[in-house]
Amino acid sequence: MRIIKIGRAKDNDFVVDHPAISSHHGDIFINDDGSMVYEDHSTNGTMINTDYIHKKRVRINGNERITLPGDLSCLISDLTGVCAQEQDHNVGPKYGYTPIGAAAPIMDLPEEPLPEEITFVGALKKFFTHYAVFKGRSRRTEFWYVYIWQTIFSIILVALMLLTSLPSLVLIESDPTAYTASVMVWIIISGIRGLATLVPSLALTVRRLHDTGRSGVFLLFYLIPYVGGLIILIFMMLDSKPFTNQYGPCPKKIN
């Protein structure tokens, strides 16, 4: 068996000089029969294709793409020298690898793309265009821009309701149905607005939870009387988890 070690420490076979990489991030085990296993030991985890691997073992064949924290990505075959060679249909693929004495390169750090800046208008646009998108991550700025807009919009609705209902309130003794009708109209408008923003609000909250490294299941805290909403609000205040996690790349530029 051959073991290829990946990490930030200099005693690894592949040294990756990046602050998000653990000293001994993970190992690739290559068995005598050519089968391979990747084992993660890291703090931030590893992506194998689209699967998030953290503190566990998975079988690999060398053709997968490995993505380390900091969005450092390459094929596993680039690390091990493994390449699948088609054999006859009865035998299937056969794998090989470079000699044990081969030199271990130091991986170059690609320049990470700068995440798109979030503006007030951009946050609102994404809020509606990602109407029911519960996958991915959203940073704090995006959430709070939408939160501020929802608050301002609610205040405007209440102010308009008071202004339009005031004349009928003055005449309530002579025509009590006028005031009731005016209030009912604004209740219906507020209800329509609430239904229109319910799903995108839940989706944005889930993406924000993902950005802090938490599952959307944490939405169930809303069911706790009195304190559930406060707990969710505290989660919304937390900063982005740096680097790629199981929900996607970090939407915020990390210095």
N, C-alpha and C positions, 0 to 999 in steps of 0.2 A: 504493500500500500504506500502511496505517496500522499503527503499532506502539503498543500500550498496555503500559506498563511497570508492574510491581508490585514493591514492596519497601519496606524500612524508610527508605531515604534520601529526603530531601525532594524530589529531582528526579524521582521517579517520578510517573506519572499517577495511581496509586492508592497512597497512603502507608499502610502498616500498621505501627503503632508497637507491636511485640511483639518481645521478645528472641530468639525462635526464628526470626524472619523474617530472611532475608539482606538486605543493603543493596539489592541488585538481584536480587530473588528469581526473577523470571521475566518473560517477554514474551508477549503475545498478538499475533500477526500477522494482520491482516485484509487479505486480498488484494482487488484491484479487482473480482473476480468474486463476492465475498462469502464465499469459503472462508476458513477460519481454521486457525491452527496455534498450539499453546502450546509454548513452549520454556523448560525449567527450567534455571536457572543456580545453584541454591541449594545450601546445605550440607545441609539436612535433607530436601529433596525436597518434592513436592506430590502430593496425592491428586486424581485426576480420576475422579469416581464412585468405583469400588472399585479403580482401578489406581494403583499407586505410580509416579510419574514422577520421575526423578532424572537430571539432566545429559543430557536428550535431548528430542527433539521428538515431538509427537503431533498428529494432526489432531483438530479439535473442530468442533462445529456451533453452540455457544452454549447448548444445552440441558443440558449436563453440570453437575454440582455440583463445584465446586473447594473443596478443604479444605487450608488452609495449616497449617503447624506451630503448635501451640497450640490445635488444633481450631477454627480460625476458618473458617467455611464459608458459602458462598453460591452461587447459580447464576452461571455465567459470563455469562449474559445480564444479570445485575445489574451486572456490571462493565463490559460493553461496550455495553449498550443493545441487544444483538442479540436479535431474536425471530424464530423461524421462522414464516413465513406460508405456509399451504397454497396451492399453485397447482394448476393442472389436473394430471391424472395423468401427462401426458407430460413436463411440465417439472419437476415435483417442487418441493421447498421452495426458497424464495428468502430470502436473509438481508440485513438492513440494519443500520445502526448510527448512533449519534448523531453529530452534526457534530464535526469535529476540534476546533473551538473551544469545545466544551462544557466546563464546569467539572469538575475532577477532585475527587471527594469523598474525605474521609479515612474509612476504614472504622472503624466502631465495634467495640470489643472486647467480645464476649459474655462473660458470666461463666461460667468453665469449671466443670462439675459436679465436686464433690468425690468422688474415687474411694472405693469402699466400703472400710471398714476391715477388715483381715484379722485374724481371731482364730484361736486354735489349733483350736477346734472347726470354725470356718468353713473353714479350710484343709483339714482332713480331709474335711469334707463335699464340698467342691469336688473334692478328689482322686478321690473315688469317683463323684460325679455327672458329672464330666468324664472318664470312664473311658478313652475313646479319642479325646479331642478334641486334635488336634495343631495346631489353628489358634489364633490369638490370642496373648496375652502373659500371663505370670505374674511377679509381683515376687518379690524375694528372700525376703521374710517368708513368703510362701506356701510356697516351696520348703523353707526351713529348718524350718518347723513340721512338715512332712511328714517331713523327714529325721530330725528329733529323735524323732518318733513311731515311725518304722521302727527306729531304733536301740534305743529303750526296749523296743519289742515283741520285738526279737531277743534282748535281754538276758533278758527274762522267759521266753521260750521255752527258752533255754539253761539258766536256773536251774531251771525246772520239769523239764526233762529230767534234770538232775543229781540233783534231789531224788527223782524217781520211779525213777531207775535205780540209786540207791545201795543200796537193800535187795537188789536182785537181784545187785548187784556183790559184796555180802558173801557171798551164797550161790552164787557162780559155780562153785565147785568141786563142789557137790552138784547144782546144776541150771544148767549153762552156757547152756541155751537160753532161760532166763528173761531174762537180761541182754541177749542178742541180740535177743529179741523186743521188749523195752522200747526199745532204741535204734532199732530199725527203725520202731516206731510214731512216734517223734519225728522221724525223718528224713522219713517220709511227711507228717507235719503241717507240717514246715518247707518241704517241697517244694510242698505245696498253697498255703501262704501266699505263697511266692515266685512261683508261677504267677499267683496272684490279684492281685498287686501289680506284676507285670512291665509290663503294657501301660500302666496309669495312671502308673507311674514314668517310662517313656519319654516319654509324652505331656507330663507336667509338665516334664521336662528340655527337651523341644523348645520348649515355651511360654516357658521361662526363657531359652533361647538367643534366641528371637524378641525377648524383652524387652531383650536386650543388642544387638540389631541383627544377629544372626547367624542363618544358616539352620539348619534341622534336620539338614542334611547333616553338620554338625560332630559329630553323634553317632558318626560313623565313627572319631573319635579313640579310642573305646573299643577298637577293634581293634588299637591300638598297644600292644604288650606293655609292662608295668611302668608307663609314664608316661601312657598314654592316659586312664585314669581320673582321674589327677591334673590333667591339662589340663582335662578337663570340670569338675572340682571348682573350679578357678580361675575358669572362665567363670561358674559358679553364684554366685561371690562378687561378681561385678561388679554395679554399680548399674544401674538402669533407664536406658535411653536416653530423654532427655526428649522429650515431645511425641509426636505420632502418627508412626509409621513404616509400612513396607509391611505389617506384621503386625497393625496395629490401634492404637488410642489407648493412651497411657501409663497403666498401672494405678496409678501413684503420683502423688500430688499434688506438683507441682513449684513451689517458691516462686520 
